[in-house]
Amino acid sequence: MPIPVRAVLRLGRHKKLTSQARTPFRPLSARARACLTVPGGSEVIGYRLLGPLEATVDGTAVDLGGLKQRALLAILLLNVNHPVHRDVIVDQLWGEHPPAGAEHAVNVYIWRLRKTLQSASGTQQVVTRQGAYLLRAADEQVDIALFERLAGEGRRALAAEDPGRASAVLGEALALWRGAPLTDFRFEPFAQAEIARLEELRAGVVEDRIEADLALGRHAHVVSELEALMAADPLRERLPQQLMVALYRCGRQADALAAYQKARRALAAELGIEPCQALRQLERAILDQDPSLQPPPGTGSRRVPGPGNGTRLMPAATAHPKRMLAVTGAAAAVAALLAGGLAILPATRASLQAGPNTVAVIDASRNAISAVVAGAGRPRRGCLRHGRHLGHRHRR
């Protein structure tokens, strides 16, 4: 469970947490913008903390004053609809050594904020409760609350095996981010724990959205994003799992195994540990070309035959150039044998055995001989170049 905001604020002064590596931000979507800036009057103020602090009315920014006054508004927003005592505000703004007259300064900031917000909205936004102050706002007015609500909806859709809705809703949640959270206060003690919590929450939402995209067969579209995320935070073990699956489904089995080794080296170097069991099992599944790794049916991907057990997977719109060259070269070599007066033996079960001075044509998808070319004699130089694709020559 997430730490309550009030508890986070109390701990902020005593424990500074390291922020997670930042990942790319999407522009604010029209739907998200509509949630935070409700048209039809000047009654609703949208508050944004997932980036620089902003307050807007019908798309127009409200002047929030200087840094301390803006910090006071941020503290009230992190405790929205809950009273924050004056002593707590003083502690959050100035720490253990507040200046003389700090309480009077808080009263002045509150008076200015109350006047500014009431003038913008037409209603009283900040109220006094027995030595404490409370900012009133609905969840839809504060981007942090809206983000958490959309994240929960997206995760429930993912758990209900509805990846299409999950990807869309989680994308809307991520679109609320305009930069690093609480950017204006990244060096303020009161914001450190909340910044770390929000960045961790966002990292999980990004991974959930990628999970939904993989379930939709969008593996080719998430590879570069996953590589950037892994470079930024190599110790998150879910990222290499997703990258390995995406690469394997793109027909890049060797790259998928290389991603595992890279993650393994990072964990060993930084923490002295081996990858988790799920990551090790995934590596084994890729080595075995486990059919369970294939893309979900109906996602526009197909199987590409590969040597050995199982099949190798690739998006329907792509094919590996080297594999296409191998197939073309094998066909050209057989054609050359036929042009030289050689004969292909009938393809019956009883006769499909390569004898002396013959060339066996191997069907890689079945790992079996599909035809035998007789009278080959010593293979010509052109045939030797494709020998590994056509089969082998038997000698007495």
C-alpha positions, -999 to 999 in steps of 0.1 A, spaced: 0 0 0 12 35 -7 24 56 23 -2 82 32 7 117 20 7 131 55 31 104 68 53 109 37 55 146 45 65 140 81 92 116 70 105 138 42 127 159 65 144 128 81 149 105 51 159 116 17 151 90 -10 169 86 -43 146 93 -72 141 67 -99 156 71 -133 133 92 -154 117 78 -185 102 96 -215 71 118 -210 41 120 -233 24 152 -241 -8 160 -222 -37 144 -241 -69 163 -249 -89 141 -226 -65 146 -197 -65 183 -203 -103 184 -202 -103 166 -169 -80 192 -153 -95 222 -170 -133 219 -170 -149 244 -194 -182 262 -189 -173 288 -163 -146 299 -139 -157 276 -110 -131 249 -114 -93 252 -109 -71 225 -122 -40 218 -101 -9 202 -117 21 188 -98 33 162 -122 58 187 -136 61 224 -126 34 235 -102 5 250 -121 -31 262 -114 -53 269 -143 -89 281 -149 -103 274 -184 -68 270 -197 -55 303 -182 -27 301 -157 -31 316 -123 -3 337 -108 7 318 -76 33 342 -63 69 334 -51 86 302 -42 76 299 -6 39 307 -14 40 281 -42 56 256 -18 28 262 7 2 255 -20 20 223 -29 19 212 7 -18 218 9 -23 200 -24 -4 169 -12 -28 169 17 -59 180 -3 -91 179 17 -72 173 49 -62 201 74 -25 208 77 -15 225 110 4 257 110 33 242 129 36 215 102 37 241 75 64 260 92 84 228 96 79 219 60 89 253 46 119 261 68 130 229 85 143 227 121 155 264 122 126 286 110 133 324 110 117 347 134 81 356 124 77 323 104 41 319 116 32 354 106 47 347 72 25 316 68 -5 337 77 4 362 50 10 334 24 -24 319 33 -41 352 29 -26 358 -5 -34 323 -17 -70 325 -5 -75 358 -23 -59 346 -55 -77 313 -57 -111 328 -47 -107 355 -73 -99 329 -100 -127 305 -91 -154 326 -75 -155 303 -44 -134 299 -13 -107 273 -18 -87 275 14 -104 274 47 -92 275 83 -97 247 108 -85 253 144 -50 265 137 -48 244 105 -55 251 68 -74 230 43 -76 232 5 -108 219 -10 -107 202 -44 -122 172 -62 -99 143 -73 -104 154 -110 -89 188 -102 -56 174 -90 -34 156 -115 -18 133 -90 -52 120 -78 -64 116 -114 -32 98 -123 -36 73 -95 -72 67 -104 -65 60 -140 -35 38 -131 -58 17 -109 -84 14 -137 -57 4 -162 -43 -23 -139 -78 -37 -133 -84 -39 -170 -50 -57 -174 -59 -82 -147 -93 -87 -164 -74 -96 -196 -86 -65 -215 -52 -53 -228 -68 -29 -253 -85 -9 -226 -56 -12 -203 -32 2 -228 -55 32 -236 -62 40 -199 -26 37 -188 -16 58 -217 -40 85 -205 -25 83 -170 10 87 -183 -1 117 -205 -7 137 -174 30 139 -167 46 171 -180 80 164 -166 96 153 -133 70 156 -104 71 186 -82 99 200 -103 99 234 -86 106 217 -52 130 189 -62 156 202 -36 130 209 -8 131 182 20 92 181 22 90 169 -15 117 142 -16 96 112 -3 66 122 -25 88 126 -56 103 91 -50 68 76 -45 54 92 -76 84 82 -98 82 46 -86 44 46 -93 50 59 -128 77 33 -135 52 6 -126 25 21 -148 49 23 -177 57 -14 -173 20 -23 -171 13 -3 -203 41 -22 -220 27 -55 -207 -6 -45 -223 11 -36 -256 29 -70 -257 -5 -87 -252 -18 -67 -282 11 -79 -304 29 -46 -304 63 -61 -296 81 -44 -325 69 -10 -312 82 -14 -276 117 -27 -282 134 7 -284 114 21 -255 124 -9 -233 161 -6 -243 160 30 -232 143 21 -199 168 -7 -192 197 17 -198 182 42 -173 174 16 -146 192 -17 -152 182 -32 -119 144 -34 -125 140 -71 -134 107 -67 -151 122 -46 -179 146 -73 -192 118 -98 -191 96 -77 -213 125 -68 -236 135 -105 -240 99 -114 -250 96 -85 -274 130 -93 -291 121 -130 -293 88 -123 -309 106 -100 -335 127 -130 -345 158 -118 -326 165 -148 -304 202 -140 -300 194 -104 -290 169 -117 -265 195 -139 -249 221 -111 -249 196 -89 -230 194 -116 -203 232 -117 -200 233 -79 -198 208 -79 -170 226 -107 -152 259 -88 -153 243 -56 -140 227 -74 -111 259 -93 -102 280 -61 -105 257 -38 -85 241 -62 -60 261 -94 -61 229 -115 -69 216 -137 -97 185 -129 -117 151 -138 -102 136 -171 -110 111 -157 -135 140 -142 -155 160 -174 -154 129 -194 -165 124 -171 -194 159 -176 -206 154 -213 -206 121 -209 -225 138 -189 -252 166 -215 -255 140 -242 -259 119 -220 -283 89 -226 -261 56 -222 -281 41 -203 -251 63 -173 -261 45 -168 -294 24 -137 -298 -13 -139 -288 -35 -151 -317 -50 -125 -339 -23 -99 -333 -8 -98 -368 22 -119 -361 33 -152 -376 57 -180 -369 90 -182 -388 105 -217 -390 138 -221 -372 163 -249 -367 159 -273 -338 130 -276 -315 100 -253 -317 96 -222 -339 110 -188 -341 86 -159 -340 86 -127 -362 61 -100 -370 41 -108 -402 54 -76 -419 91 -84 -415 115 -112 -422 152 -116 -414 174 -108 -445 198 -136 -438 171 -162 -435 155 -151 -467 190 -153 -484 194 -189 -471 161 -201 -485 167 -183 -519 203 -197 -520 191 -233 -514 165 -231 -541 190 -216 -565 214 -245 -558 188 -272 -564 179 -254 -597 216 -255 -607 218 -293 -600 187 -299 -621 202 -278 -649 232 -299 -649 213 -330 -657 208 -344 -622 177 -361 -611 156 -357 -579 145 -391 -566 108 -396 -559 97 -383 -525 84 -415 -510 88 -425 -474 108 -456 -484 133 -438 -506 140 -407 -486 175 -417 -476 207 -400 -489 231 -425 -504 266 -421 -519 271 -393 -544 237 -377 -535 226 -344 -520 197 -344 -494 173 -315 -494 162 -309 -458 129 -294 -447 139 -272 -417 104 -269 -405 101 -307 -400 138 -314 -396 135 -341 -422 147 -349 -457 122 -338 -483 141 -348 -515 173 -365 -526 193 -353 -557 210 -383 -573 242 -383 -595 257 -353 -578 293 -367 -579 318 -342 -565 299 -310 -556 308 -280 -577 321 -248 -560 287 -231 -563 271 -259 -544 296 -259 -516 287 -223 -508 252 -234 -499 261 -268 -485 249 -260 -450 214 -253 -463 210 -282 -487 222 -309 -465 253 -331 -467 272 -354 -492 277 -390 -482 310 -408 -491 317 -445 -492 
